[in-house]
Amino acid sequence: MTNQHLLKAAAVTGLVLSTTFAMPAQAKISFSDDECNVALNYDITVEPKRLQVSDQGKEQYRIEMGELYVNGKQVELDAKQQALVNQYSDAVSKQVPEVIDLVGDVVVLATQAVSMALTPILGDAAGSQIDELMVGIQDRVDELAYQQGDRFFLGATETTMENAFNEEFEKEIEEVMTNSIGTMMMALGGQIMSSEGGSFEEKMEAFGRKMENIGDDIEMQIAEQSKDIEHRAEKVCENFQSVVELEQQLRREVPELAPYVLTQPSSYVAKSE
């Protein structure tokens, strides 16, 4: 599968984990497609009748049994505010498990696609190294988005992502690449030289066609899964856009929540207004 195919497979999910192995500044989870653009600024924990929003392990606010606590202090609510708090808590609590399921399925599909793409080209030995790399990535993602019984956690802050994709992970990546780069290069060179054609240029063109055919074949095999994930991602993004509007209303009606921007258009990077 070419880089274009891999990028297309990633884009089709509509879900962007704004992170790389180097972890850029202000990394966060965002949902993005042509019509939807939403980012999360805090970590979210959802339990039965309890919603907690935190940053670097410190609770910012929580909604528990219909009661609102900001910085550990209960906020007295009138009837209108109470209705908004309940509506907001229900909306976020519904969306978080769906996001976690989606993230898990995206990683599984990406792992499947990468393995299907590279193993035929690089061989089983290099393929096992790639599989090891993808398992490592999946383990790290599982630290960011997971379910334990009836508790759901979605880590969206820069600190949470850095803790998952840390220096230890970078060393793991370097070790895998160091151990496998020679095998990969030999396998790749062998594939190129065994391609049809007399000249090196003809062999490269034939190898390019083979790569495209593999990419097309993989796309066909994962097309149904990709469409399902794309549809779910679009729905999640649309739902979170509704949460953005509801949260904005809530923060206007409850001044104590004004500094805490959980959901927002992802082009806006500050944590408070």
N, C-alpha and C positions, 0 to 999 in steps of 0.2 A: 504494500500500500504506500503510495507517495505521501509526502508531507501534506499536499493539498487534500488528499483523501482523509488523512488523520485529522486535519483541522476541520474538515467538513463534519466528520463524525462527532467531534467535540462540540462544534457550534450547534449541531442539530438538537442537542439536549436543551438548549436555551438556559442552561445553568452554568455560571462561570464561578469557579473558585479562584479568586483573584490572588493567586500565589504561584511562586516558582520555587525551585530548589534553593535559590538565594534569598527568598522572602523579601520582596520590596517593601518600602515604607508604606504605611497606611493600607496594608492588605486587609481585605474583608470579604465576606461572602456577599455576592450580588447575583441578581437574576436579571438577565438581559436578552432581549431580542429586538426586532425592528419596532415593536409597538410597546414594549415594556422595559422599564429600567428602574429597578429597586435595589437598594443596598441595606444591609443590617449593620448596626453600630455596636451592638452588645451581644453577649452570650445569653441564651435563653434556655431555661429549664422548665419543663412542663410536667406536672404531676396531677393526679386527680384533685380537682378543686384548688389547685395552686399553680400560679405562674410567677416565675422569678426572672428578673432581668439583672444581669451582673456584668462587671468589668474587672478583669484581672482577679477574679475570684471574690470580689467584693460586691455584695448585693447593692443595687441602686434603688430598686423598688420591687415590690411583690404584691400580687393580688391573691388573697387566700380566703376562701369561704366568703367571697364577695366583699371582703374588706381590703382597703388599700393601705399599704405601708411604704413610706418613702424614707430612706435612710434609717429604717428600723422604727420609725414613728408612725402611728396610725393617723390617717387623715380622715377627718369627719366629712361626710358627703351628704349633699341634699339628694332629693329623689331623682333629679335630672342627672346629676353627676353619677349617682349609683347605677342608673340604667346604662350610661355610657361605659363605666368601668366594667360592668358585667358583659356588655356587648363586645368590648375590646378584648377582654380576657378570653371569652369564648372563641373569637375570631383567630387570635394568635395561637391559642391552644390547639385549634383544629388544624392550622397550617403547618406547625412545626413537625408533627409526625409525617405529614405528606412530604415535606422537604427532605427529611431524613431517609425515607424510603426511596425517594428520587435520587439522592446522592449515592446511596448504596447501589442502585441499579445502573447508574451512570458509570461508576467505577468497574462494576462487573462487565458491562458492555465494552468499555475501553480496554480492559484487560483481555477480553476475548478477541477483540479486533486486532490489538497489537500482536498477540500470540499468533493469530491466524495469518497476519501479514508477514511477520519476520521469520517464523520458523521455516517455511518453505524456502526462503532465500538464504538464511544464515545457517540452517541445519539444526539438529536436535540439541547439540552441545551449547551453541550460542542461544538457542531458543530457551533452554532451561535457565540460563543467566537472565534473560529478559523476563521470564516468568518470575524469577526471584525478585527482580527489581519491582515488578508490578505488584507483587504480594506485599512488599515493603511499603509501597505507596498506599495500598488499600488499608494496611494496618494503621498508617498515620491518619488517613481520612476517617477511619473508625473512631479515632480519638476526638475528632471534631464533630461528628454527627452520629449519635448512637441511641439505642433504646435498651434499657435495662428494666425488664418487667414493665411496670406502668409508669416508668420515669423516662422522659425523653430529654436529650441534651443536644443543642445546636450551638457550636462554638463559632462565632463570627468575628471576633475581635483580632486585631493584629497580634496581641500577646498570646492568645490561645493558639493561633496558627503558628507562631514562632516556636511555641512549646512543642507542637507536634512535628513541624518540619524544621528541626533544630540542627545544630552542628553535627550531632551524632548521625542524623539522617544523611547529611551531606557526605559524611565519611563513608556511610554504607553505599551511597551512590558511587562515590569515587572507587571504592573497593570492587564493586561489581563491574564497573567499566574497565578498571585496570586489569582485572582477571579475565575479562572476556573480549577486550578490544582486538587482541591478536587473532583469536579464533574467528571473530566477526569479519575482520579484514581478509583473512585467508579464504573464508567461505564466500564472501562477497566477490573477491577476485576470481575465485574458481567459477562462480556463476557467470560472471562477465565473460571470461575467456572461453567458457563452454557454450556461449550463445552462438547463434547462427551468424554467418558472415565471415569474410576473409580478413578485412582490415579491422583495426581496433575501433574505428568509428562505426563500422557496420555492426560490430558486436555490441557496442554501447547502445545503438539504436534498437537492436533486437532485445537487449536487456531492459531498456526503457519500456518497450511494448509489453514485455512480460510483467513488469511491475504494474503497469496500468491494468492489464488483464486480471492480475491478482487483486488489485484494488476494487475493480468492478465486481469481481466474484464475491469478495467479502461484503461489499455494499449490498449485493443481492441477498446474501445469507443473513445479514443483520438488519435488513430493511424493515421488517415488521417490528422488531424490537426498537429500532431507532424512531420509527413513526410513533409508537406508543409513548416512548420517553419524551419525544418532542411535544406531543399533545399534552402530556401531564405537566411538562415544564411550562408550557404556555399558560395552562390553567393555574398553576401555582403562582406564576408571575402576575396574572390578572387578579388573583385573590389577594396577593400582597399589595397590589396597588390600591385595592379597596381598604386594606388595613392601614395604609399610609394616610388615606383621607380620614378614616375613623380616628386614628391616633392624633392627627392634627386638630381635629375637633375636641378630642379629649384633653389635649394639652392646653387648649384655649379655655376650656371650662374648669379645669383643675390646675390652678397655678403651680402647685407643688410639683407637677410633672413637666412643667414647661422646659426645664433644662435638659430633659432626657429624651433625646431623639433616637428611638429604636429603629424605625423604618423611614426611609426617605428616598427620593430619586438619587441614583448612584452618582450623578454628576456633582452632588453636593457632599462635601467631605467633612465638614465640621460636625462635632458631636453635640453642639448646642447652638441655639439661635440667640 
